[in-house]
Amino acid sequence: MTEARAGGGTKESVLRRWARLAIPVVFVAAVAAFFALGGEHYLALDTIKQNRDALLAFTSAHYGLALALAFAIYATATALSLPSGTVLSLTFGFLFGRWVATGIVVTAGTLGATMLFLAARYLFGAAVRRRLGPLGERINEGFTESGFYWLLFLRVMPLFPYFLVNLAPALTDIRVRTYVAATFVGILPSTLIVTNLGQTLGSIESTRALLTPEALLALSLLGVLALLPVLLHYVRSKRV
């Protein structure tokens, strides 16, 4: 029995080592293939605008397939941290309308972000936190205790790079279901804004100025509101 368990443990250890090697290799290979095959050209705003009639015709003729492809493309792009989220959201808004497009982006984006989060936690989450020492433990304690609100704040605020927000929680013990819920809710407001703009795809010249100052202010206020429960908890704990 002992030998059998030892043998099973050895096999599991070998599988883990292979997984830790395979995951980053597949990730790097996929990103390298994307750029080597000119993926950034196909997901550029100008290319989408030039081919919008063909895309609209394909969507009209093969609506179910178009939905499946849109979901798969967005989830994959998010998991690989490809710089394409805004262009894809605009495109889906044009092809499917704001509500269907928002549903695709939010669900596929949540799936892709969760896949990246789990891979990062498995590969280096605990190791990086140990290297940070006491600071890492304090961050983990605060983030894990109020993880939903902190992650919601990071998601809503238009200041933080999306891929960093996907990765940072991997250094903590936040629950996966909390990560999924905060991601889903947090990316909803900005997604709805961008997919709604997708209906005017032909008149958009750049993705840099899509969010107006008013929209940025509104998102910032939502981010601050997301932290109110954390601040109230902090104040109450100090009084006690």
C-alpha positions in Angstrom: 0.0 0.0 0.0 2.8 2.4 0.9 4.7 1.6 -2.3 1.5 2.1 -4.3 0.9 5.5 -2.7 4.5 6.5 -3.2 4.2 5.5 -6.9 1.0 7.5 -7.2 2.6 10.5 -5.6 5.6 10.3 -7.9 3.4 10.1 -11.0 1.4 13.1 -9.7 4.6 15.0 -9.0 5.8 14.3 -12.6 2.5 15.4 -14.0 2.6 18.7 -12.1 6.1 19.4 -13.3 5.1 18.8 -16.9 2.0 21.0 -16.4 4.1 23.8 -15.0 6.3 23.5 -18.0 3.6 23.1 -20.6 1.3 25.9 -19.5 3.8 28.8 -20.1 5.2 27.1 -23.3 1.6 26.9 -24.7 0.9 30.5 -23.7 4.1 31.9 -25.2 3.7 29.8 -28.4 0.1 31.0 -28.8 1.0 34.7 -28.4 4.0 34.3 -30.7 1.8 32.6 -33.3 -0.7 35.4 -33.1 1.8 38.1 -33.9 3.7 35.9 -36.4 0.6 35.3 -38.4 -0.4 39.0 -38.4 -3.2 38.7 -35.8 -2.8 42.3 -34.8 -3.6 43.3 -38.3 -6.9 41.3 -38.4 -8.0 42.7 -35.1 -7.2 46.3 -36.0 -10.0 48.9 -36.1 -9.2 49.8 -39.8 -9.4 46.2 -40.9 -12.7 45.6 -39.1 -14.1 48.8 -40.7 -13.0 47.7 -44.2 -14.6 44.3 -43.8 -17.7 45.2 -41.9 -20.1 44.5 -44.7 -18.6 41.0 -45.1 -18.7 40.4 -41.4 -22.3 41.6 -41.2 -23.3 39.3 -44.1 -21.6 36.3 -42.5 -23.3 37.0 -39.1 -26.7 37.3 -40.8 -26.2 34.0 -42.7 -24.7 32.0 -39.9 -25.9 33.7 -36.7 -25.3 30.8 -34.3 -21.8 30.1 -35.6 -21.0 33.8 -35.5 -22.0 33.8 -31.8 -19.9 30.8 -31.0 -16.9 32.2 -32.9 -17.2 35.6 -31.2 -17.4 33.9 -27.7 -14.3 31.7 -28.4 -12.3 34.5 -29.9 -12.9 36.9 -27.0 -12.3 34.3 -24.3 -9.0 33.3 -26.0 -7.9 36.9 -26.5 -8.5 37.6 -22.8 -6.8 34.4 -21.6 -3.7 35.3 -23.7 -3.9 39.0 -22.7 -4.0 40.1 -26.4 -4.5 43.9 -26.9 -7.9 43.5 -28.7 -10.7 43.8 -26.2 -11.9 47.2 -27.2 -11.9 46.5 -31.0 -13.7 43.2 -30.4 -16.3 44.8 -28.2 -16.9 47.5 -30.8 -17.2 44.8 -33.5 -19.6 42.6 -31.6 -21.7 45.7 -30.8 -22.0 46.4 -34.5 -22.7 42.8 -35.5 -25.0 41.7 -32.6 -26.3 44.9 -31.0 -25.4 46.2 -27.6 -27.2 43.7 -25.4 -26.1 40.5 -27.1 -22.6 41.8 -27.6 -22.4 42.8 -23.9 -23.5 39.3 -22.9 -20.8 37.7 -25.1 -18.0 40.1 -23.9 -18.9 39.8 -20.2 -19.2 36.0 -20.1 -16.3 35.3 -22.5 -14.2 37.9 -20.8 -14.9 36.5 -17.4 -14.1 33.0 -18.6 -10.8 34.1 -20.2 -9.8 36.1 -17.2 -10.5 33.3 -14.8 -8.4 30.9 -16.9 -5.5 33.3 -16.8 -6.0 33.8 -13.1 -6.0 30.1 -12.3 -2.9 29.5 -14.5 -1.0 32.3 -12.8 -2.0 31.1 -9.3 -0.9 27.6 -10.2 2.4 28.6 -11.7 3.7 31.4 -9.5 1.1 32.8 -7.1 2.4 31.4 -3.8 6.0 31.8 -4.8 5.7 35.5 -5.5 3.8 36.1 -2.4 6.5 34.4 -0.3 9.1 36.6 -1.9 7.2 39.7 -1.0 7.4 38.6 2.7 5.3 40.5 5.3 4.0 42.9 2.6 2.7 40.0 0.6 0.9 38.5 3.6 -0.7 41.9 4.5 -1.9 42.3 0.9 -3.2 38.8 0.9 -5.0 39.2 4.2 -6.7 42.5 3.1 -7.5 41.3 -0.4 -8.8 38.0 0.7 -11.0 39.4 3.4 -12.6 42.0 1.1 -11.6 40.5 -2.2 -14.9 41.1 -4.0 -14.9 44.8 -3.3 -11.2 45.3 -4.0 -11.4 43.4 -7.3 -14.6 45.2 -8.2 -12.8 48.5 -7.6 -9.9 47.5 -9.9 -12.3 46.3 -12.6 -14.4 49.4 -12.7 -11.7 52.0 -12.4 -10.5 52.9 -15.9 -6.9 53.4 -14.6 -5.5 49.9 -14.3 -4.4 47.7 -17.2 -6.8 44.8 -17.7 -4.2 42.1 -17.9 -2.6 43.2 -14.6 -6.0 43.2 -12.9 -6.4 39.6 -14.1 -3.1 38.5 -12.7 -2.7 40.4 -9.4 -5.4 38.4 -7.5 -3.4 35.2 -8.3 -1.0 36.3 -5.6 -3.7 36.1 -3.0 -6.1 33.4 -1.6 -9.2 35.0 -3.0 -11.9 32.4 -3.8 -12.4 31.5 -7.4 -16.2 32.2 -7.2 -15.4 35.6 -5.7 -13.0 36.4 -8.5 -15.6 35.3 -11.1 -18.4 37.3 -9.6 -16.4 40.5 -9.2 -15.0 40.2 -12.7 -18.5 39.6 -14.2 -20.0 42.6 -12.4 -16.9 44.8 -12.7 -16.4 44.7 -16.5 -20.1 45.2 -17.2 -20.4 49.0 -17.1 -17.4 49.7 -19.5 -18.4 46.9 -21.8 -21.9 48.2 -22.2 -20.5 51.7 -23.1 -18.2 50.3 -25.8 -20.6 47.8 -27.3 -23.2 50.6 -27.5 -20.7 52.7 -29.5 -20.2 49.7 -31.8 -23.4 50.7 -33.6 -21.5 53.7 -35.0 -18.5 51.7 -36.0 -18.0 53.4 -39.3 -17.6 56.8 -37.8 -15.0 55.8 -35.2 -11.5 56.7 -36.1 -9.6 55.5 -33.0 -10.2 53.5 -29.9 -8.2 55.9 -27.7 -11.0 58.4 -27.1 -14.0 56.1 -26.9 -14.7 56.8 -23.3 -15.7 60.4 -22.9 -14.7 62.4 -19.8 -18.2 62.0 -18.4 -18.0 58.2 -18.9 -14.6 58.1 -17.2 -15.9 60.1 -14.3 -18.9 57.8 -13.9 -16.7 54.7 -13.9 -14.4 56.3 -11.4 -17.3 57.1 -9.1 -18.5 53.5 -9.4 -15.0 52.3 -8.4 -15.1 54.5 -5.3 -18.5 53.3 -4.4 -17.2 49.7 -4.7 -14.7 50.4 -1.9 -17.3 51.9 0.5 -18.0 48.6 2.2 -14.2 48.1 2.8 -13.9 51.6 4.3 -16.9 51.1 6.5 -15.5 47.8 7.8 -12.2 49.5 8.5 -13.8 52.3 10.4 -15.9 49.9 12.5 -12.9 47.7 13.3 -11.0 50.7 14.5 -13.9 51.7 16.8 -14.0 48.3 18.3 
